Amino acid sequence: MASVSSLGIGSNLDLNGLLDKLTTSESAPLVALQSRKDSYTAKLSAYGTMQNALSNFQTAAAKLAVSNLFKGTAVTSSATDVLSATVSAAGQPGVYTVNVAQLATSQSLASAGVVDSKATVGKGTVTISFGKISGGTLDPDTGKYTSASFSPDATVAGGSFVIDDSNNSLEGLRDSINASPALGVTASIVKDGSAASYHLLLSSRATGEASSMRIGVSGDASLQNLVAQDSSAAQAMRQTAIAGNAALNVNGLSIVSSGNTVTDAVQGVTMMLAKTGATTLKVSTDSSAVQSAVGGFVAAYNALQGTISQLSKYDVAKKSGAALVGDSTLLSIQTRVRSALNTPQAGALQVLSKVGVSFQRDGTLTLDSTKFDAAFSASQSAVSELFAGKGSNTGFGTQIAALVGGFTDANGILGVAKTGINSTLKSLDLQYAAGQTRVNATVARYRAQFSQLDMMVSSMSSTASYLTQQFNGMSGK
């Protein structure tokens, strides 16, 4: 008996429609399982959103747990063209009169002139070292010393380079020096317009008395006569700028510095000298960095509250709720954080409202900047103790950071909840796969039975049609 190619063709019955209805009926448990999976997946996603908000809040709290944050100071200069300044946490409030008498300078040397900057200048090894020139007399016309002494200083950079056929010129000397910053010298070529107008100009990279150059040459006499330099002996080059220390006076105390950046002449203050002259430095308390961190803490808490509200809201009109409506984990976190923020601390201030941080009716926090500035100006140490703690006492920053970190780690309330949901989702996946296998087997059985029915009805219809034809023939119709 031939089989039919599609259900219902042989029997003229809607077997496909019937099979679809049976499939839908058999799949009803799978629909319920999928709905549960979707619900748990949405909850897991909501926990992820919650964890991100908690992480941001923890980061903001951790910033307030660092005591150095509360040592905020600022420094101003009444004459920034004379010097500018920065201050570290070690700075102490005070007013300082500063008079800059001399800036630190580096030494410059100029060679004798040559006709062509590309002409050969001799070969040999050039060694540059640094030190202090003392005693003797400097001739202002020749730029050379007599009866001077040179004291090497190993703390200043130096080194050697070779002049050979590849760099045997004024330009080669310049390029060899500039290619090696470790030598501690910069080189350039200047032209004065005379017959022998090309001069090699060398400047020490460092400033201060110890940055005077001594240049030794081992090689041709022509190279020695061009660049050899020793203030206590042969001097082929002339000094065009003297190496000197910066000299300044701070509240009557004389200060000497090898550089124009002077550190800790005033505790915690770094001065960048720009020119000679007088200025007044004022070091004062500065709450801007602390207030910014506290503001960030308040904003992160409010963002956390906003996230909690969104994840737990219920729409009365639609009679539907967000993923974490009535969720005990969410409610527990919210309650414990708020309780921690309301718990008094050790120290003079004890509560957040004393520094202008207070709860509003909607459960969010607000920061009164004026009140915070007043508390910080009155006692930086008290504000520091409130947030960062002191000794065995921990402050709000330390406590909140630890509390929130406990929520989100693997064994914390949120971590455990996420682990539980993931476990449930795996179980539902297994149930769904098993249910799908059962549905597929049942539908396959129905399909086989319907196929047999279709063929049987088709066969019976064919037989009935044949018999009808035979009966009609016998009756002469």
TABEL-V16801 format. One record per residue. N is the residue number from 0. SS is DSSP state (hx for helix, st for strand, lp for the rest). PHI is phi in radians with two decimals (* if undefined). Layout:
n=(N N)
ss=(SS SS)
phi=(PHI PHI)
This chain:
n=(0 1 2 3 4 5 6 7 8 9 10 11 12 13 14 15 16 17 18 19 20 21 22 23 24 25 26 27 28 29 30 31 32 33 34 35 36 37 38 39 40 41 42 43 44 45 46 47 48 49 50 51 52 53 54 55 56 57 58 59 60 61 62 63 64 65 66 67 68 69 70 71 72 73 74 75 76 77 78 79 80 81 82 83 84 85 86 87 88 89 90 91 92 93 94 95 96 97 98 99 100 101 102 103 104 105 106 107 108 109 110 111 112 113 114 115 116 117 118 119 120 121 122 123 124 125 126 127 128 129 130 131 132 133 134 135 136 137 138 139 140 141 142 143 144 145 146 147 148 149 150 151 152 153 154 155 156 157 158 159 160 161 162 163 164 165 166 167 168 169 170 171 172 173 174 175 176 177 178 179 180 181 182 183 184 185 186 187 188 189 190 191 192 193 194 195 196 197 198 199 200 201 202 203 204 205 206 207 208 209 210 211 212 213 214 215 216 217 218 219 220 221 222 223 224 225 226 227 228 229 230 231 232 233 234 235 236 237 238 239 240 241 242 243 244 245 246 247 248 249 250 251 252 253 254 255 256 257 258 259 260 261 262 263 264 265 266 267 268 269 270 271 272 273 274 275 276 277 278 279 280 281 282 283 284 285 286 287 288 289 290 291 292 293 294 295 296 297 298 299 300 301 302 303 304 305 306 307 308 309 310 311 312 313 314 315 316 317 318 319 320 321 322 323 324 325 326 327 328 329 330 331 332 333 334 335 336 337 338 339 340 341 342 343 344 345 346 347 348 349 350 351 352 353 354 355 356 357 358 359 360 361 362 363 364 365 366 367 368 369 370 371 372 373 374 375 376 377 378 379 380 381 382 383 384 385 386 387 388 389 390 391 392 393 394 395 396 397 398 399 400 401 402 403 404 405 406 407 408 409 410 411 412 413 414 415 416 417 418 419 420 421 422 423 424 425 426 427 428 429 430 431 432 433 434 435 436 437 438 439 440 441 442 443 444 445 446 447 448 449 450 451 452 453 454 455 456 457 458 459 460 461 462 463 464 465 466 467 468 469 470 471 472 473 474 475 476)
ss=(lp lp lp lp lp lp lp lp lp lp lp lp lp lp hx hx hx hx hx hx hx hx hx hx hx hx hx hx hx hx hx hx hx hx hx hx hx hx hx hx hx hx hx hx hx hx hx hx hx hx hx hx hx hx hx hx hx hx hx hx hx hx hx lp lp lp hx hx hx hx lp lp st st st st st lp lp lp lp lp st st st st st lp lp lp lp lp lp st st st st st st st st st lp lp st lp lp st st st lp lp lp st lp lp lp lp lp lp lp lp lp st st st st st st st st st st st lp lp st st st lp lp lp lp st st st lp lp st st st st lp lp lp lp lp lp st st st st st lp lp lp lp lp lp hx hx hx hx hx hx hx hx hx lp lp hx hx hx lp st st st st st st st lp lp lp lp lp lp st st st st st st st lp lp lp lp hx hx hx st st st st st st st st lp hx hx hx hx hx hx hx lp st lp lp lp lp lp st lp lp st st st st lp lp st lp st st st st st lp lp st st st st st lp lp lp st st st lp lp lp lp lp st st st st st lp lp lp st st st st st st st st st lp lp hx hx hx hx hx hx hx hx hx hx hx hx hx hx hx hx hx hx hx hx hx hx hx hx hx lp st st lp lp lp lp st st lp lp lp lp lp lp hx hx hx hx hx hx hx hx hx hx hx hx hx hx lp lp lp lp lp lp lp lp lp lp hx hx hx hx lp st st st lp lp lp lp lp st st st lp hx hx hx hx hx hx hx hx hx hx lp hx hx hx hx hx hx hx hx hx lp st lp lp st lp lp hx hx hx hx hx hx hx hx hx hx hx hx hx lp lp lp lp hx hx hx hx hx hx hx hx hx hx hx hx hx hx hx hx hx hx hx hx hx hx hx hx hx hx hx hx hx hx hx hx hx hx hx hx hx hx hx hx hx hx hx hx hx hx hx hx hx hx hx hx hx hx hx hx hx hx hx hx hx hx lp lp lp)
phi=(* -1.22 -1.54 -1.55 -1.49 -2.55 -1.02 1.62 -1.18 -1.28 -1.70 1.05 -1.91 -1.42 -1.24 -1.10 -1.10 -1.13 -1.14 -1.08 -1.16 -1.13 -1.10 -1.08 -1.13 -1.15 -1.49 -0.94 -1.08 -1.18 -1.08 -1.13 -1.11 -1.10 -1.10 -1.13 -1.06 -1.07 -1.12 -1.21 -1.11 -1.10 -1.18 -1.12 -1.10 -1.13 -1.10 -1.11 -1.09 -1.10 -1.11 -1.09 -1.13 -1.15 -1.09 -1.11 -1.17 -1.10 -1.06 -1.13 -1.19 -1.08 -1.08 -1.43 -1.56 -1.69 -1.11 -1.08 -1.02 -1.57 -1.66 -1.09 -2.40 -2.31 -2.26 -2.21 -2.04 -1.29 -2.38 -1.21 -1.31 -1.48 -2.76 -1.99 -2.63 -2.22 -2.36 -1.73 -1.11 -1.37 -1.14 -2.04 -0.98 3.00 -2.10 -2.31 -1.62 -2.12 -2.13 -1.62 -1.57 -2.72 -1.54 -1.24 -2.25 -1.88 -1.42 -2.21 -2.22 -2.16 -1.43 -1.14 -1.38 -2.22 -1.26 -2.35 -1.19 -1.73 -1.24 -1.17 -2.16 1.82 -2.18 2.68 -1.91 -1.88 -2.10 -1.95 -2.32 -2.27 3.14 -1.94 -1.63 -2.39 1.19 1.26 -2.23 -1.75 -1.40 -1.16 -1.40 -1.66 1.23 -2.20 -1.68 -2.22 1.05 -1.65 -2.08 -2.19 -1.93 -1.06 -2.25 -1.26 -1.36 -1.66 -1.07 -3.11 2.81 -2.22 -2.62 -1.88 -1.88 -2.37 -1.07 -1.37 -2.48 -1.44 -2.85 -1.09 -1.16 -1.11 -1.05 -1.00 -1.17 -1.15 -1.22 -1.21 -1.34 -2.21 -1.00 -1.10 -1.13 1.41 -2.37 -1.94 -2.24 -2.61 -2.05 -2.05 -2.14 -1.77 1.54 -1.45 -1.07 -1.86 -1.66 -1.61 -2.16 -1.52 -1.93 -1.97 -2.30 -1.25 -1.23 -1.50 -1.89 1.81 -1.01 -1.40 -1.76 -1.22 -1.63 -2.13 -2.04 -1.75 -2.23 -2.01 2.83 -1.07 -1.11 -1.11 -1.24 -1.08 -1.23 -1.62 -2.23 -1.05 -2.60 -2.58 -1.04 -1.74 -2.61 -1.18 -2.34 -1.36 -1.80 -1.88 -1.45 -1.83 -2.62 -1.57 -1.36 -2.53 -1.51 -1.34 -2.24 -2.54 -2.21 -2.07 0.86 1.54 -1.76 -1.35 -2.18 -2.08 -2.42 -1.29 -2.19 -1.58 -1.87 -1.92 -1.92 1.14 -1.08 -1.94 -0.88 1.36 -1.86 -1.96 -1.83 -1.85 -1.33 -2.07 -2.82 -1.28 2.52 -2.02 -2.68 -2.05 -1.72 -2.13 -1.79 -2.39 -1.15 -2.40 -1.69 -1.06 -1.17 -1.17 -1.11 -1.10 -1.18 -1.17 -1.08 -1.14 -1.12 -1.11 -1.12 -1.17 -1.14 -1.14 -1.13 -1.09 -1.12 -1.11 -1.13 -1.06 -1.09 -1.16 -1.37 -2.12 -1.34 -2.20 -1.60 -1.13 -1.12 -1.53 0.93 -2.48 -2.11 -1.22 -1.06 -2.04 -1.06 1.20 -1.24 -1.19 -1.10 -1.08 -1.12 -1.13 -1.08 -1.05 -1.17 -1.23 -1.16 -1.10 -1.10 -1.11 -1.23 -1.67 -1.44 -1.08 -1.79 -1.27 1.94 -1.28 -1.56 1.20 -2.14 -1.13 -1.10 -1.19 -1.98 1.53 -1.78 -2.52 -1.43 -1.78 -1.07 -1.46 1.59 -1.53 -1.78 -2.35 -2.07 -1.58 -1.07 -1.10 -1.14 -1.14 -1.01 -1.11 -1.15 -1.21 -1.14 -1.21 -2.83 -1.07 -1.14 -1.19 -1.17 -1.05 -1.14 -1.08 -1.72 -1.72 1.44 -2.73 1.08 -1.42 -1.50 -1.74 -1.68 -1.03 -1.05 -1.13 -1.15 -1.16 -1.05 -1.21 -1.07 -1.18 -1.08 -1.17 -1.15 -1.67 -1.30 -1.00 -1.71 -1.39 -1.05 -1.34 -1.07 -1.15 -1.09 -1.15 -1.09 -1.10 -1.16 -1.05 -1.13 -1.12 -1.09 -1.11 -1.12 -1.16 -1.08 -1.13 -1.10 -1.14 -1.08 -1.15 -1.11 -1.10 -1.09 -1.12 -1.08 -1.06 -1.17 -1.13 -1.12 -1.11 -1.16 -1.03 -1.05 -1.10 -1.15 -1.16 -1.11 -1.11 -1.07 -1.05 -1.17 -1.13 -1.11 -1.08 -1.14 -1.08 -1.15 -1.15 -1.11 -1.07 -1.16 -1.17 -1.09 -1.08 -1.11 -1.14 -1.09 -1.15 -1.18 -1.19 -1.56 1.36 -1.43)
